């Protein structure tokens, strides 16, 4: 078979730094909600118990995401590699690894919570679910599978490519390699 040139899409340290900064802002807001909740007379928005719970949740969740972004910033591997074998996904903390072209049924764009991302619909989702041993990663891809029918999603948030360019590239490459 003709050995085609790989398309390598690096991780974007700048995008990840911005995402980490956003995480730190939400952690700081969480700390404010816990230790110095805003005062007012609205029954729900100024309820100290609700603000305390929101603050704790914000601190835990966004500290966790910040740690994931810090780890990814020091990952020397590219975010995506596209070649004649398939798509090698290393874009996020719950990356799928190698997704062979033979497994890929379609590549779709979906929007959830004002965030657009790319779904890779595979013929054998159970194989991708079963190879994940980390409980956090497994819960994340199980939720993806339950919601969208596939455990694999790719985000351009941490890549040196826009989401529109990435979806176009993945669809083009999928058609190209599926025809071979």
C-alpha positions as CSV (number, residue, x, y, z in Angstrom):
1,X,0.0,0.0,0.0
2,X,1.2,3.5,-0.8
3,X,2.6,5.0,2.4
4,X,0.9,8.4,2.7
5,X,2.3,11.3,4.7
6,X,0.9,11.6,8.3
7,X,-1.0,14.6,9.3
8,X,0.2,15.6,12.8
9,X,-1.8,18.1,14.9
10,X,0.2,19.2,17.9
11,X,-1.3,20.1,21.3
12,X,-1.7,23.8,21.8
13,X,0.1,24.9,25.0
14,X,-1.5,28.4,24.6
15,X,-5.1,27.1,24.4
16,X,-4.4,24.8,27.4
17,X,-2.9,27.7,29.4
18,X,-6.1,29.7,28.7
19,X,-8.2,26.8,29.8
20,X,-6.1,26.4,33.0
21,X,-6.5,30.1,33.7
22,X,-10.3,29.7,33.3
23,X,-10.2,26.8,35.8
24,X,-8.3,28.9,38.3
25,X,-10.9,31.7,38.0
26,X,-13.7,29.2,38.8
27,X,-11.7,27.8,41.7
28,X,-11.2,31.3,43.0
29,X,-15.0,32.0,42.6
30,X,-15.6,28.7,44.5
31,X,-13.3,29.8,47.3
32,X,-15.2,33.2,47.5
33,X,-18.6,31.4,47.6
34,X,-17.3,29.2,50.5
35,X,-15.5,31.7,52.6
36,X,-17.0,35.1,51.7
37,X,-20.4,34.5,50.0
38,X,-22.0,37.6,48.5
39,X,-24.7,39.2,50.5
40,X,-28.2,40.1,49.1
41,X,-31.8,39.4,49.6
42,X,-32.5,36.8,46.8
43,X,-33.8,33.6,48.4
44,X,-32.0,31.2,46.2
45,X,-28.9,33.0,44.8
46,X,-27.9,34.3,48.2
47,X,-28.7,31.2,50.2
48,X,-25.4,30.5,52.0
49,X,-25.9,26.7,51.9
50,X,-26.5,26.7,48.2
51,X,-23.5,29.0,47.6
52,X,-21.4,26.8,49.9
53,X,-22.3,23.6,47.9
54,X,-21.7,25.4,44.6
55,X,-18.4,26.7,45.9
56,X,-17.1,23.3,47.0
57,X,-18.3,21.7,43.7
58,X,-16.5,24.4,41.8
59,X,-13.3,24.0,43.7
60,X,-13.2,20.3,43.3
61,X,-14.3,20.1,39.7
62,X,-12.1,22.9,38.3
63,X,-9.0,21.9,40.4
64,X,-9.4,18.5,38.8
65,X,-9.7,20.0,35.3
66,X,-6.7,22.2,36.0
67,X,-4.6,19.2,37.0
68,X,-5.6,17.4,33.7
69,X,-4.6,20.5,31.7
70,X,-1.3,20.8,33.5
71,X,-0.5,17.1,32.8
72,X,-1.5,17.5,29.1
73,X,0.7,20.6,28.8
74,X,3.7,18.4,29.6
75,X,2.7,15.6,27.3
76,X,5.3,15.5,24.5
77,X,3.1,13.5,22.1
78,X,1.0,15.2,19.4
79,X,-2.7,15.7,20.0
80,X,-3.8,13.9,16.8
81,X,-2.1,11.9,14.2
82,X,-4.0,11.0,11.0
83,X,-2.5,8.4,8.7
84,X,-3.4,5.4,6.6
85,X,-4.0,3.3,9.8
86,X,-6.6,5.7,11.3
87,X,-6.8,8.5,13.8
88,X,-4.4,8.5,16.8
89,X,-6.3,10.5,19.4
90,X,-4.3,12.1,22.3
91,X,-6.2,15.3,22.4
92,X,-7.7,15.1,25.9
93,X,-7.4,13.2,29.2
94,X,-10.0,10.7,27.9
95,X,-8.4,10.1,24.5
96,X,-9.2,6.9,22.6
97,X,-5.7,6.1,21.3
98,X,-5.7,4.6,17.8
99,X,-9.1,4.5,16.1
100,X,-8.6,2.4,12.9
101,X,-10.4,3.5,9.7
102,X,-12.2,0.1,9.6
103,X,-13.9,0.8,12.9
104,X,-15.1,4.3,11.9
105,X,-18.7,4.5,10.7
106,X,-19.0,8.3,10.6
107,X,-17.6,11.6,11.9
108,X,-20.2,14.0,13.2
109,X,-20.4,17.4,14.9
110,X,-22.6,17.9,18.0
111,X,-23.2,20.8,20.3
112,X,-23.8,20.4,24.1
113,X,-23.9,23.2,26.6
114,X,-22.9,25.7,23.9
115,X,-19.7,23.7,23.3
116,X,-19.2,22.0,19.9
117,X,-17.2,18.8,19.6
118,X,-16.6,16.0,17.2
119,X,-18.0,12.5,17.6
120,X,-16.3,9.5,16.0
121,X,-19.0,6.8,15.6
122,X,-17.5,3.4,15.6
123,X,-18.8,0.0,14.7
124,X,-17.5,-1.6,17.9
125,X,-18.1,0.8,20.8
126,X,-17.9,-2.0,23.4
127,X,-14.2,-2.6,22.5
128,X,-13.4,1.0,23.2
129,X,-15.3,0.9,26.5
130,X,-13.7,-2.3,27.6
131,X,-10.1,-1.2,27.0
132,X,-10.4,1.7,29.5
133,X,-9.4,0.7,33.0
134,X,-9.2,4.1,34.7
135,X,-12.6,4.6,36.5
136,X,-12.8,8.4,35.8
137,X,-12.1,7.9,32.1
138,X,-14.5,4.9,31.9
139,X,-17.3,7.0,33.5
140,X,-16.6,9.8,31.0
141,X,-16.7,7.6,27.9
142,X,-19.7,5.6,29.2
143,X,-21.6,8.9,29.6
144,X,-20.6,9.9,26.1
145,X,-21.8,6.5,24.8
146,X,-25.1,6.7,26.6
147,X,-25.7,10.3,25.4
148,X,-24.5,10.1,21.8
149,X,-24.1,6.4,20.9
150,X,-20.4,6.4,20.7
151,X,-17.7,6.5,23.4
152,X,-15.3,8.6,21.3
153,X,-15.4,12.4,21.1
154,X,-12.6,14.7,20.0
155,X,-12.3,18.3,21.0
156,X,-10.2,20.9,19.3
157,X,-10.0,22.9,22.5
158,X,-6.4,21.8,23.2
159,X,-5.2,21.4,19.6
160,X,-3.4,23.8,17.3
161,X,-6.3,23.7,14.9
162,X,-9.8,25.2,14.9
163,X,-12.8,23.0,15.4
164,X,-14.1,23.8,11.9
165,X,-10.8,22.9,10.3
166,X,-10.6,19.7,12.3
167,X,-14.0,18.4,11.4
168,X,-13.4,19.2,7.7
169,X,-10.0,17.4,7.8
170,X,-11.4,14.4,9.6
171,X,-14.3,14.0,7.2
172,X,-11.9,14.4,4.2
173,X,-9.4,11.9,5.5
174,X,-12.2,9.4,6.5
175,X,-13.6,9.5,2.9
176,X,-10.1,9.2,1.4
177,X,-9.1,6.2,3.5
178,X,-12.5,4.5,3.4
179,X,-12.2,4.5,-0.5
180,X,-8.9,2.7,-0.4
